[in-house]
């Protein structure tokens, strides 16, 4: 079964290149959008959503209610120590307006308040009074927990300024480390409920999303380094596969090309994701019981080579050989012109006859070559990767000429 990615810790995607790469591997991506939150997506995300139904919004209300008891216990057990670390001044604050899909900070007194939490690693080393506060939207926090956080001095009410659509919303402003931990816990609960796979363009977040309970939440709040998440072999293998064929300038690739690629080659996309799932299942069986991280990475690379890299290289060679064979076959037709026609034509007339014969040869070979091409591609679970590689990479003049010849003979992909 194909898996859907669950993007976190933000609502808005932060990296254009990242979301384009995600669209080449994930069937779809869900994101956490609390009730009443007004989303402002760029045209890139709108196109993926409208053309591929790629983006789904998920309401976190039920998950927020489920994680509230663990946070309430942590606050109850460690309230005094948490206040020393994360005290939020109780006066009402005003914080960032959004411009596009990025927040724009406003200085309020000696603090900045962010609309969405930033990576805890970015701010953990700053003195507490200099950390920019982070805002959690009210409907992504259970009311019981919101009251407890405010009562313990760990959160303060904050109003959004300069943005009419949020003018009447009272956010929860808190230390970004605290907000970051909450986002990770909420994401894990949502993933458990939906079977979506947590994904992020924020590396620090992805290392802190496994096995949260009240003790672990308290330990993280009190400064214990996050425990690495258990590895998702399917995601790792799939993204490694896509990344190995992506062009360096993915940012400059029009999103329309990615959308068309997905639409035109759905069957090959499905075959590829099924192959990745099988490879990941085999890997999980092979590495069961292995605790050494370096050993796991070695097995991961071996499985990638076996299941993805080597079959892709074999397919490249097969397709290249098919093009070469077709081209030489077409040339042979040119040199097999009837002797009488060649003798009667003279030099000036021979060129169009030869050129016409080449075209006839290409047309004659088209069906057989197309069948051979489709057999090669249809028989490989990594043919989708070859599509990505050849359709998205910038094409040089030499490659354009070669591709034109190949397609004329029915061998282009």
Secondary structure, DSSP 8 states (H G I E B T S, - for coil): ----EEE-S-SS---HHHHHHHHHH-S-EEEE--TT------HHHHHHHHHH--EEEE--HHHHHHHHHHHHHHHHHHHHHHHHHH----S-EEE-EEETTEEE--EETTEEEESS---HHHHTTS-GGGS-EEEE-GGGS-HHHHHHHHHTTS-EEEEE-S-GGGTT-EEEEE-HHHHHHHHHHHHHHHHHHH--EEE-S-HHHHTS-S---HHHHHHHHTT---------HHHHHHHHHHHTT--TTGGGS-HHHHHHHHHHTHHHHHHHHHHHHHHHHHHHHHHTT---HHHHHHHHHHHHIIIIIHHHHHHHHHHHHHHHHHHHHHHHHHHT--HHHHHHHHHHHHHHHHHHHHHHHHHHHHHHHHHHHHHHHHT-TTHHHHHHHHHHS---HHHHHHHHHHHHTT---
